Amino acid sequence: MTRHRIALPEGTRPIVSPAIARTRFLEDFYANLPSGEKVTGKFYDVAKKIGITLKVQNTPPFSYLELNSPIYGRYMTGRVFSRRYTALFTATSKMPGPSFAIPAGPPSFGGTCQASAMGDDVAASRKILETAADMKIEPNRVADSGPLVAGVRQSYYGDNSFICRSCYALGHNYIYPSKQLNDMTHLAWCRQELAAGGPERLGKALALAIQHIDMYRQAGFQPFFRIHDAGDFESPEYLEAWVICCALMKHMRFWAPSRQWIFKKWADLYRSAEKRVRDAGGWLVIRPSALRACEPAPAISGLTAGSGVGANTSEPCIWVCPVYNQIVMKLQPDGTVKAEEAVSCLEAQCTLCWDINTTVSYGLH
């Protein structure tokens, strides 16, 4: 199969890469059922047919998802790969605690970030992706989140400063089918649980799984959880499930960055979510994220302080993320100590992303 390569200016390329789009829209995933029937189609259709089971235990791998039958797919080279087991949480080395990921990017390209698609030229992006991925790309979901809050500029197309164009969760190691299928399995399981028992079923399942996270890290137990190192709140029901989880897990602090504050509907939902978790004795921070690099962090009435990228770093009331900006003394393998950049929250001894009142500015990277 020939793979077409195209080079476009940053501001006119599609937000989602061809490699990611191909995995999400591949139509020849398949699974063999115990009955002998072979199910073929897109990943979510096959996963829905065979079902996904949450497994929790007190020994490694602790919390994970098991597809009730293996699902098979094909790389662009034609080689077959399979998926059966998926870790539910990510032990991101940069974070002080675990995190959870679902597909990033616009819903029209298989993602869950509704704000990343607003105003973008979807038709042009689809044409570019179809050419690059050698396949027909049809959206599996389209977001409709209603009117925007006042003052939000609607068009991103051709805008190099739009942060989603350099999203780490849509490039680097995230482009590989293995990582995409991890996040897609998480989302398929969430949808399955919501369909079976609503937010309460999913929320309690998440809380149970978090209780069985591998906490035997070198740094010890750190009660900080990041909701979405990739993706965003897909639906009000999905958000409600996290509210239930956070209210149950009172010993944990939860942080979720989000750009969906631009929709009036979601700003109201976030205010309610944070308040109800606090009233229950839990801790949930939904931090409004800036849409563009070097613009002020959002300040939304009734919500947690916002965050930006490379913006207002000289303001005394804005905390500059110390990761890659702070020098710390690190113990070397040979026993010596050397001054190096902090490359994680733990090394920088910082957890202010989980703080309600602190505006954070991240460095451009």
C-alpha positions as CSV (number, residue, x, y, z in Angstrom):
1,M,0.0,0.0,0.0
2,T,1.4,3.4,-1.0
3,R,1.5,6.0,1.7
4,H,1.1,9.6,0.5
5,R,3.1,12.2,2.3
6,I,2.1,15.8,2.3
7,A,3.7,18.9,3.8
8,L,1.4,21.7,4.9
9,P,1.9,24.9,6.9
10,E,1.1,24.3,10.5
11,G,-2.0,26.4,10.5
12,T,-3.7,24.6,7.6
13,R,-2.9,21.0,8.5
14,P,-5.6,18.8,10.1
15,I,-5.6,18.6,13.9
16,V,-5.5,14.8,13.9
17,S,-2.6,13.0,12.2
18,P,-3.2,10.5,9.3
19,A,-1.8,7.6,11.4
20,I,-4.3,8.3,14.2
21,A,-7.2,8.8,11.9
22,R,-6.5,5.5,10.1
23,T,-6.6,3.5,13.4
24,R,-9.8,5.2,14.5
25,F,-11.6,4.7,11.1
26,L,-10.2,1.3,10.0
27,E,-13.2,-0.9,9.1
28,D,-11.6,-4.3,9.1
29,F,-11.0,-4.9,12.8
30,Y,-12.4,-8.3,13.6
31,A,-13.0,-10.8,16.5
32,N,-14.0,-14.4,16.6
33,L,-16.9,-15.1,19.0
34,P,-17.2,-18.3,21.1
35,S,-20.2,-19.2,18.9
36,G,-17.9,-19.3,15.9
37,E,-19.3,-16.1,14.4
38,K,-16.7,-13.6,13.1
39,V,-17.5,-9.9,13.7
40,T,-15.9,-7.3,11.4
41,G,-16.1,-3.5,11.4
42,K,-14.7,-0.4,13.2
43,F,-13.1,-0.9,16.6
44,Y,-16.0,0.5,18.6
45,D,-18.6,-1.7,16.8
46,V,-16.6,-4.8,17.3
47,A,-15.8,-4.0,21.0
48,K,-19.5,-3.3,21.6
49,K,-20.4,-6.7,20.2
50,I,-17.9,-8.7,22.2
51,G,-18.0,-6.6,25.5
52,I,-15.3,-5.4,27.9
53,T,-14.8,-6.6,31.5
54,L,-13.1,-4.6,34.3
55,K,-10.6,-6.6,36.2
56,V,-9.3,-5.5,39.7
57,Q,-6.9,-7.4,41.9
58,N,-4.3,-6.7,44.6
59,T,-1.3,-7.9,42.6
60,P,0.1,-6.6,39.3
61,P,-1.4,-5.6,36.9
62,F,-4.0,-4.4,39.4
63,S,-6.7,-2.5,37.5
64,Y,-7.1,-3.4,33.8
65,L,-9.7,-4.0,31.0
66,E,-10.2,-7.3,29.3
67,L,-11.9,-7.6,25.9
68,N,-14.0,-10.7,26.1
69,S,-12.5,-11.9,22.8
70,P,-9.3,-10.7,21.2
71,I,-9.8,-8.0,18.6
72,Y,-7.5,-8.1,15.5
73,G,-6.5,-5.3,13.2
74,R,-4.0,-4.6,10.4
75,Y,-1.1,-2.2,10.1
76,M,-0.7,-0.3,6.8
77,T,1.9,-2.9,5.9
78,G,-0.7,-5.6,6.2
79,R,0.7,-7.2,9.3
80,V,-1.9,-8.3,11.8
81,F,-1.9,-7.2,15.4
82,S,-4.2,-8.1,18.3
83,R,-5.6,-6.5,21.4
84,R,-7.0,-8.3,24.5
85,Y,-5.8,-6.6,27.7
86,T,-5.5,-2.9,28.4
87,A,-4.2,-1.1,31.5
88,L,-6.9,1.2,32.7
89,F,-4.7,4.0,34.1
90,T,-1.4,5.5,33.0
91,A,1.6,5.8,35.3
92,T,2.9,8.9,33.5
93,S,6.5,9.6,34.7
94,K,5.9,13.3,34.8
95,M,2.8,13.2,37.0
96,P,2.9,12.5,40.8
97,G,0.1,10.0,40.5
98,P,-1.9,8.0,37.9
99,S,-3.9,9.4,35.0
100,F,-6.7,8.4,32.7
101,A,-6.9,8.9,28.9
102,I,-9.5,8.7,26.1
103,P,-9.0,9.7,22.5
104,A,-8.0,13.3,22.0
105,G,-9.0,15.5,19.1
106,P,-12.3,16.6,17.5
107,P,-15.3,14.3,17.7
108,S,-15.6,14.5,13.9
109,F,-12.3,12.7,13.8
110,G,-13.0,10.2,16.6
111,G,-11.9,12.3,19.5
112,T,-13.6,13.6,22.6
113,C,-12.4,17.2,22.7
114,Q,-15.4,19.2,21.5
115,A,-13.6,22.6,21.7
116,S,-10.8,21.4,19.4
117,A,-13.2,21.2,16.4
118,M,-15.1,24.4,16.8
119,G,-14.6,26.7,13.8
120,D,-12.1,24.4,12.1
121,D,-12.5,23.6,8.4
122,V,-13.6,20.0,8.9
123,A,-14.2,19.3,5.2
124,A,-10.7,20.5,4.2
125,S,-9.2,18.5,7.1
126,R,-11.1,15.3,6.0
127,K,-9.8,15.7,2.5
128,I,-6.2,16.0,3.6
129,L,-6.5,13.0,5.9
130,E,-8.1,10.8,3.3
131,T,-5.3,11.6,0.9
132,A,-2.6,10.9,3.5
133,A,-4.2,7.8,5.1
134,D,-5.3,6.2,1.8
135,M,-8.8,5.6,3.1
136,K,-12.3,7.1,3.4
137,I,-12.8,8.8,6.7
138,E,-16.3,9.2,8.0
139,P,-17.0,10.8,11.4
140,N,-18.3,8.5,14.1
141,R,-19.5,11.3,16.3
142,V,-20.3,15.0,15.9
143,A,-20.4,17.4,18.9
144,D,-23.2,19.9,19.4
145,S,-22.6,21.7,22.6
146,G,-24.7,24.8,21.9
147,P,-23.8,28.5,22.2
148,L,-20.4,29.8,23.3
149,V,-19.5,32.0,26.2
150,A,-19.1,35.7,25.2
151,G,-15.8,36.8,23.6
152,V,-14.7,33.4,22.2
153,R,-13.3,33.7,18.7
154,Q,-14.8,30.9,16.6
155,S,-12.3,30.2,13.8
156,Y,-9.1,28.2,14.3
157,Y,-8.4,27.4,10.7
158,G,-5.1,28.8,9.6
159,D,-4.3,29.8,13.2
160,N,-0.8,28.6,14.2
161,S,-1.3,29.6,17.8
162,F,-4.2,27.2,18.4
163,I,-2.8,24.9,21.0
164,C,-4.6,21.8,19.7
165,R,-2.4,22.0,16.6
166,S,0.6,21.0,18.7
167,C,-1.3,18.7,21.1
168,Y,1.1,16.1,22.5
169,A,-1.8,13.6,22.6
170,L,-2.2,13.8,18.9
171,G,1.5,13.2,18.0
172,H,4.7,11.5,19.2
173,N,4.0,8.1,20.8
174,Y,0.3,8.7,20.7
175,I,0.1,8.1,16.9
176,Y,0.9,4.3,17.2
177,P,-2.1,1.9,17.1
178,S,-1.1,0.4,20.4
179,K,-1.6,3.7,22.2
180,Q,-4.7,4.7,20.2
181,L,-6.3,1.3,21.0
182,N,-5.6,1.8,24.7
183,D,-7.5,5.1,24.7
184,M,-10.2,3.7,22.4
185,T,-10.7,0.7,24.7
186,H,-11.1,3.1,27.7
187,L,-13.8,5.0,25.9
188,A,-15.6,1.9,24.6
189,W,-15.7,0.6,28.2
190,C,-17.0,3.9,29.6
191,R,-19.8,4.0,27.0
192,Q,-20.6,0.4,27.7
193,E,-20.9,1.0,31.5
194,L,-23.0,4.2,30.9
195,A,-25.3,2.3,28.6
196,A,-25.6,-0.6,31.2
197,G,-26.2,1.4,34.3
198,G,-25.7,5.2,33.8
199,P,-23.2,7.5,35.6
200,E,-23.6,5.7,38.9
201,R,-22.4,2.4,37.5
202,L,-19.4,3.9,35.7
203,G,-18.5,6.2,38.6
204,K,-18.5,3.4,41.1
205,A,-16.4,1.2,38.7
206,L,-13.8,4.0,38.3
207,A,-13.6,4.4,42.1
208,L,-13.1,0.7,42.6
209,A,-10.4,0.6,39.9
210,I,-8.6,3.6,41.4
211,Q,-8.5,1.7,44.8
212,H,-6.6,-1.0,43.0
213,I,-4.0,1.2,41.3
214,D,-0.4,0.1,41.6
215,M,0.9,2.6,44.2
216,Y,4.2,0.8,44.8
217,R,6.2,3.6,43.1
218,Q,9.6,4.6,44.2
219,A,8.2,7.9,45.4
220,G,5.5,6.2,47.5
221,F,1.8,6.8,47.5
222,Q,0.8,10.2,46.0
223,P,-2.9,10.9,46.2
224,F,-3.1,13.0,43.0
225,F,-5.0,11.9,40.0
226,R,-5.2,13.5,36.6
227,I,-8.4,13.0,34.6
228,H,-7.5,13.1,30.9
229,D,-3.9,13.2,30.0
230,A,-5.6,12.8,26.6
231,G,-9.2,13.7,25.7
232,D,-11.9,15.7,27.4
233,F,-15.4,15.2,29.0
234,E,-17.3,13.5,26.2
235,S,-20.8,13.9,27.6
236,P,-22.7,15.2,30.6
237,E,-23.3,11.6,31.7
238,Y,-19.6,10.8,31.5
239,L,-18.8,14.0,33.6
240,E,-21.4,12.9,36.1
241,A,-19.7,9.5,36.5
242,W,-16.4,11.3,37.5
243,V,-18.4,13.5,39.9
244,I,-19.6,10.3,41.6
245,C,-16.1,8.8,41.6
246,C,-14.5,11.9,43.1
247,A,-17.1,12.2,45.8
248,L,-16.4,8.6,46.8
249,M,-12.6,8.9,46.7
250,K,-12.3,11.6,49.4
251,H,-8.6,10.8,50.1
252,M,-7.7,11.6,46.5
253,R,-7.3,15.0,44.7
254,F,-8.6,15.0,41.1
255,W,-7.6,17.5,38.4
256,A,-9.0,17.7,34.9
257,P,-7.9,20.4,32.3
258,S,-10.6,21.3,29.8
259,R,-11.3,23.7,27.0
260,Q,-15.0,23.0,26.9
261,W,-15.6,26.0,29.2
262,I,-16.1,27.9,25.9
263,F,-19.6,26.4,25.8
264,K,-22.1,28.0,28.1
265,K,-23.6,24.5,28.7
266,W,-20.3,23.1,29.9
267,A,-19.3,26.0,32.0
268,D,-22.5,25.5,34.0
269,L,-21.9,21.8,34.2
270,Y,-18.4,22.3,35.5
271,R,-19.5,24.8,38.2
272,S,-22.1,22.2,39.4
273,A,-19.7,19.3,39.3
274,E,-17.0,21.1,41.4
275,K,-19.5,22.3,44.0
276,R,-21.1,18.9,44.4
277,V,-17.8,17.1,44.9
278,R,-16.7,19.7,47.5
279,D,-20.0,19.5,49.3
280,A,-19.5,15.7,49.5
281,G,-16.1,16.2,51.0
282,G,-14.1,15.3,47.9
283,W,-11.7,17.3,45.7
284,L,-12.2,18.0,42.0
285,V,-10.5,20.8,40.0
286,I,-11.7,21.3,36.5
287,R,-9.2,23.9,35.2
288,P,-10.2,26.0,32.1
289,S,-7.4,25.8,29.6
290,A,-6.5,28.6,27.1
291,L,-7.3,28.0,23.5
292,R,-4.2,29.7,22.0
293,A,-0.6,29.9,23.0
294,C,0.5,33.2,24.7
295,E,-3.0,34.4,25.4
296,P,-4.2,35.0,29.0
297,A,-5.4,32.1,31.0
298,P,-9.2,31.9,31.1
299,A,-10.9,33.4,34.2
300,I,-14.4,32.0,34.4
301,S,-16.7,33.0,37.2
302,G,-17.4,30.2,39.6
303,L,-14.7,27.9,38.2
304,T,-11.2,26.9,39.2
305,A,-8.4,29.3,38.1
306,G,-7.4,28.7,34.5
307,S,-4.1,27.8,32.8
308,G,-2.3,29.1,29.8
309,V,0.8,28.2,27.7
310,G,3.6,30.7,27.6
311,A,1.4,33.6,28.7
312,N,1.7,36.2,31.4
313,T,4.7,34.5,32.9
314,S,5.9,37.8,34.5
315,E,2.6,38.3,36.5
316,P,3.3,37.7,40.2
317,C,-0.1,36.0,40.7
318,I,0.5,33.4,38.0
319,W,2.5,30.3,38.9
320,V,5.0,29.3,36.2
321,C,5.1,25.5,35.9
322,P,8.6,24.5,37.3
323,V,8.9,21.4,35.1
324,Y,11.7,22.2,32.6
325,N,12.0,25.6,34.2
326,Q,13.6,24.7,37.6
327,I,17.0,23.3,38.3
328,V,17.2,20.6,41.0
329,M,19.9,18.5,42.4
330,K,19.7,14.9,41.1
331,L,21.4,11.8,42.4
332,Q,23.3,10.1,39.6
333,P,23.8,6.3,39.1
334,D,27.5,6.7,40.2
335,G,26.4,8.3,43.5
336,T,27.3,11.8,42.6
337,V,24.9,14.8,42.6
338,K,24.3,16.9,39.6
339,A,22.2,20.0,38.9
340,E,19.7,19.3,36.1
341,E,16.2,20.4,35.0
342,A,13.2,19.1,36.9
343,V,11.3,16.9,34.4
344,S,8.4,15.9,36.6
345,C,6.0,17.3,39.2
346,L,7.7,15.1,41.8
347,E,11.2,16.4,41.0
348,A,9.9,20.0,41.2
349,Q,8.0,19.2,44.4
350,C,4.9,20.9,42.9
351,T,1.2,19.9,42.8
352,L,-0.3,23.3,42.2
353,C,-2.3,22.0,39.1
354,W,-4.5,20.4,41.7
355,D,-5.0,23.8,43.5
356,I,-8.3,25.7,43.0
357,N,-7.1,29.2,43.3
358,T,-3.7,29.2,41.5
359,T,-3.5,30.3,37.8
360,V,-0.8,28.2,36.1
361,S,1.3,29.0,33.0
362,Y,3.0,26.1,31.2
363,G,6.1,26.6,29.1
364,L,6.0,26.3,25.3
365,H,7.3,22.9,24.4
